[in-house]
Amino acid sequence: MIHLEAVSKTYGGQRLFADLSWRLVANERVGLVGPNGVGKTTLCRLLAGLEEPDGGEVRRDRGVTVGYLPQEVGGTAAGSVLAEALGGFDDVWAIERELGQLGATLATHPSEALTARYGELQHRFEARGGYRLEAEAGVILGGLGFKREEFHRPLGEFSGGWRMRAALARLLLLRPSLLLLDEPTNHLDLESLGWLEVFLSGYEGTVVVVSHDRYFLNRMVTSVAELSPAGLALYPGAYDAYLIQREARQELVAARARNQAKRIAEIERFIERFRYQATKARQVQSRVKMLERIERVVVDGPGRRVRFAFPAPPRTGR
């Protein structure tokens, strides 16, 4: 669906990530987590095509559509709540207008050509869901907390949180191949949040959600992507499974760090012991180079992500 290949990005002079690769496939629900400021929003914007990477490549399969809900909905709120929810279907409403014009013309000047054109437009309108869009928009708006009598109120009369709900309704109605939601739960009450969980659980597409709500993630996602200064780590399962796997990974890395520290200490002792003996000069030099080549395992500290790196294996000629 969408492939990030060795992507790097610097923002405001700060390197957010480098050599990051990620392959998003169809019909998965991913929770994107990580500390504040690590670049989760920037990563979403790269996936949405709203920003370009400094290096690497973002590839999208043909026909893939992307919908992105930012944390804050900007711009001027024009039109009604319902108009906002239906605003992503300009092509459908253009067909509807042409149908109205053709219908009026056929009433006074019928012809086979116009009748054929009318039938073609009717078929396209139905195929695009034109006859059911308003009803579906009503269901989604209701699920997100709007009362039916509010559907035709100007959107500008509502707070930013309610405008975010209307923008979310628009995306859910569009049903893009990839749905990117950046902190969608911030402005939702419990009832609307429960409705959204059910909707996303049955969503026929891929969903990536940035959220600090572990309970929401636990009920909704099928995998977790953790973004940290060390890169992107992928974990199968819900949020609780991610926590267990992450702890196990941290323990493994800590063990590697301890073993490496022992090995380094042994090498350093050898160098210190024999550095002034001419008969051991070659061995000492060999161990000095060995130390220089070691990629140190780094443990960030208690409660934080562990990162590690290993040198690339030597080429085997294959």
C-alpha positions in Angstrom: 0.0 0.0 0.0 2.5 2.6 1.2 6.2 2.1 1.6 8.7 4.3 3.4 12.2 3.4 2.2 15.2 4.8 4.2 13.4 8.0 5.0 15.1 10.8 6.9 13.6 14.1 8.1 14.9 17.1 10.0 12.5 19.7 11.4 13.6 23.0 12.9 17.2 21.9 13.0 16.4 18.7 14.8 16.8 15.3 13.2 13.6 13.4 13.8 14.5 10.2 12.1 17.0 8.8 9.7 17.0 5.7 7.5 13.5 4.8 8.6 11.7 2.1 6.7 8.0 1.1 7.1 5.7 -0.9 4.9 2.0 -0.4 5.5 -0.3 -3.1 4.1 -4.0 -3.3 3.6 -6.5 -3.8 6.3 -4.3 -3.3 9.4 -5.0 -1.1 12.4 -1.8 0.4 13.8 -1.3 2.4 16.9 1.6 4.9 16.4 3.2 5.6 19.8 6.3 7.3 21.2 7.3 10.3 23.4 6.2 13.8 22.6 8.4 15.6 20.1 9.8 12.4 18.5 8.1 13.1 15.1 4.8 11.1 15.1 2.9 14.0 13.5 5.6 14.6 10.9 5.6 10.8 10.1 1.8 11.0 9.5 2.2 14.0 7.3 4.8 12.2 5.2 2.4 9.3 4.8 -0.3 11.7 3.8 1.9 13.4 1.2 1.7 16.7 3.0 5.5 16.8 3.5 8.4 15.4 1.6 11.3 13.5 3.2 14.8 15.0 3.2 16.1 11.7 2.1 14.7 8.3 1.1 11.4 7.7 -0.7 7.7 7.4 0.0 6.0 5.1 -2.5 2.2 4.7 -2.8 0.6 1.9 -4.7 -1.7 3.0 -7.6 -5.2 3.8 -6.5 -4.4 4.3 -2.8 -6.2 7.2 -1.2 -5.2 8.8 2.1 -7.3 10.7 4.6 -5.5 12.7 7.4 -7.1 14.2 10.6 -4.6 16.5 12.3 -4.7 17.3 16.0 -6.1 20.8 15.3 -8.5 21.6 12.5 -7.6 25.0 11.0 -9.1 27.2 8.4 -12.4 29.0 8.3 -15.5 27.0 9.1 -17.9 27.7 6.2 -21.3 26.0 5.6 -23.3 23.7 7.8 -22.2 20.6 9.9 -23.8 18.3 7.3 -22.1 20.2 4.4 -18.7 19.7 6.1 -19.4 15.9 6.4 -20.4 15.7 2.7 -17.7 18.1 1.5 -15.4 15.4 0.1 -17.8 14.4 -2.7 -17.6 17.3 -5.1 -17.7 14.9 -8.1 -21.0 13.4 -6.8 -22.7 16.8 -6.4 -21.5 17.8 -9.8 -23.3 14.8 -11.2 -26.4 15.6 -9.2 -26.4 19.2 -10.6 -26.1 17.9 -14.1 -28.9 15.4 -13.5 -31.1 18.3 -12.4 -30.3 20.3 -15.5 -30.8 17.4 -17.8 -34.1 16.5 -16.2 -35.4 20.1 -16.7 -34.2 20.0 -20.4 -35.8 16.6 -21.0 -39.1 17.8 -19.7 -39.4 20.3 -22.5 -37.1 19.0 -25.2 -36.9 15.2 -25.0 -34.3 13.4 -27.1 -32.7 9.9 -27.2 -29.2 11.4 -26.7 -30.2 13.3 -23.6 -32.1 10.3 -22.3 -29.0 8.1 -22.7 -26.8 10.7 -21.0 -29.3 11.0 -18.1 -29.3 7.2 -17.7 -25.4 7.2 -17.7 -25.3 9.9 -15.1 -27.8 8.1 -12.9 -25.7 5.0 -13.0 -22.6 6.9 -12.0 -24.4 8.8 -9.2 -25.7 5.5 -7.8 -22.3 3.8 -8.1 -20.7 6.7 -6.1 -23.3 6.3 -3.4 -25.1 9.5 -4.1 -28.5 8.2 -3.1 -27.3 7.1 0.4 -24.5 9.6 1.2 -26.7 12.0 3.2 -28.2 9.2 5.3 -24.7 7.7 6.0 -23.4 11.1 6.9 -26.3 11.4 9.4 -25.4 8.1 11.0 -21.7 9.1 11.4 -22.5 12.6 12.7 -24.9 11.1 15.2 -22.3 8.6 16.3 -19.8 11.4 16.9 -22.3 13.2 19.1 -24.1 15.7 16.9 -27.9 15.9 17.3 -30.0 15.8 14.2 -31.3 19.3 14.7 -27.6 20.5 14.7 -26.9 19.1 11.2 -27.9 22.3 9.4 -26.4 24.7 11.9 -23.4 26.7 10.7 -20.2 24.9 11.6 -18.6 28.3 12.7 -21.0 28.3 15.7 -19.3 25.3 17.1 -16.1 25.0 19.2 -12.8 23.6 17.8 -13.5 20.2 19.3 -16.8 19.9 17.6 -15.4 21.1 14.3 -12.8 18.4 14.7 -15.7 15.9 15.0 -17.2 17.2 11.8 -13.9 16.9 10.0 -13.6 13.3 11.3 -17.1 12.6 10.0 -16.0 13.8 6.6 -13.0 11.4 6.6 -15.0 8.4 7.8 -17.6 9.0 5.1 -14.9 9.2 2.4 -13.5 5.8 3.6 -9.9 6.3 2.2 -7.6 3.3 1.7 -5.4 4.7 4.6 -6.9 6.6 7.4 -4.4 8.7 9.5 -5.8 9.9 12.8 -3.6 12.2 15.0 -5.0 12.1 18.6 -8.6 11.7 17.5 -9.8 10.9 21.1 -8.8 14.3 22.6 -12.2 15.9 21.9 -14.5 12.8 22.2 -16.7 11.9 25.1 -17.0 8.2 26.2 -20.1 7.5 24.1 -18.6 9.0 20.9 -15.3 7.2 21.7 -17.1 3.9 22.0 -18.9 4.5 18.7 -15.6 5.3 17.0 -14.0 2.1 18.3 -16.7 0.0 16.8 -16.6 1.9 13.5 -12.8 1.6 13.2 -12.8 -2.1 14.2 -14.9 -2.9 11.1 -13.2 -0.4 8.8 -12.3 -1.8 5.4 -9.0 -0.2 5.0 -5.8 0.6 6.9 -5.9 2.8 10.0 -3.0 4.5 11.7 -3.9 6.1 15.0 -1.7 8.4 17.1 -3.0 8.3 20.7 -1.9 8.4 24.3 -5.1 6.6 25.3 -3.9 3.0 26.1 -7.4 1.7 26.6 -8.5 2.9 23.2 -5.4 1.4 21.6 -5.9 -1.8 23.4 -9.4 -2.3 22.1 -8.8 -1.1 18.6 -5.3 -1.8 17.1 -3.9 -5.0 15.7 -0.2 -3.8 16.0 1.8 -1.1 17.5 4.6 1.0 15.8 6.8 2.7 18.4 8.7 5.7 17.1 11.8 6.7 19.2 15.1 8.5 18.5 16.5 5.0 17.7 14.0 4.5 14.9 10.7 2.6 14.3 10.0 -0.7 16.1 7.0 -2.8 15.1 5.1 -5.0 17.5 2.2 -7.4 16.7 -0.9 -7.4 18.9 -2.7 -4.8 21.0 -1.1 -2.2 23.3 -0.7 -4.6 26.3 1.1 -7.1 24.1 3.3 -4.3 22.9 4.3 -3.4 26.5 5.2 -7.0 27.3 7.2 -7.4 24.1 9.0 -4.1 24.6 10.1 -5.0 28.1 11.4 -8.3 26.9 13.3 -6.5 24.1 14.8 -4.1 26.6 15.9 -6.9 28.9 17.6 -8.6 25.9 19.4 -5.4 24.9 20.4 -4.8 28.5 21.9 -8.3 28.6 23.7 -7.6 25.4 25.1 -4.4 26.8 26.4 -6.2 29.9 28.0 -8.9 27.8 29.6 -6.3 25.5 30.8 -4.2 28.5 32.6 -7.3 29.8 34.2 -8.0 26.4 35.3 -4.4 26.1 36.8 -4.5 29.6 38.8 -7.6 28.8 40.2 -6.0 25.6 41.1 -2.8 27.4 42.8 -4.8 30.2 44.9 -6.7 27.5 45.8 -3.4 25.8 46.8 -1.8 29.1 48.8 -4.8 30.3 50.8 -5.3 27.1 50.9 -1.9 25.4 54.6 -1.3 26.2 55.8 -4.8 25.3 57.3 -4.9 21.8 56.6 -8.7 21.5 52.9 -7.9 21.9 52.7 -4.8 19.7 50.8 -6.5 16.9 48.3 -8.1 19.2 47.8 -4.8 21.0 47.2 -2.9 17.7 44.8 -5.6 16.6 42.7 -5.1 19.8 42.8 -1.3 19.5 41.3 -1.6 16.0 38.8 -4.2 17.4 37.6 -1.6 20.0 37.3 1.1 17.3 35.0 -1.2 15.2 32.7 -2.1 18.0 29.3 -0.5 17.8 28.3 0.2 21.4 25.0 -1.1 22.7 23.3 1.9 24.3 20.7 1.6 27.1 18.8 4.8 27.4 17.9 4.4 31.1 15.1 3.1 33.3 11.6 3.3 31.8 12.9 4.6 28.5 13.4 2.9 25.1 16.6 0.9 24.6 18.4 1.4 21.4 21.2 -0.7 19.9 23.1 -0.9 16.7 25.4 -3.5 15.2 27.8 -3.1 12.3 26.8 -4.4 8.9 28.0 -8.0 8.3 30.9 -8.4 5.9 30.0 -9.1 2.3 30.0 -12.8 1.5 30.2 -12.4 -2.3 26.6 -13.6 -2.8 
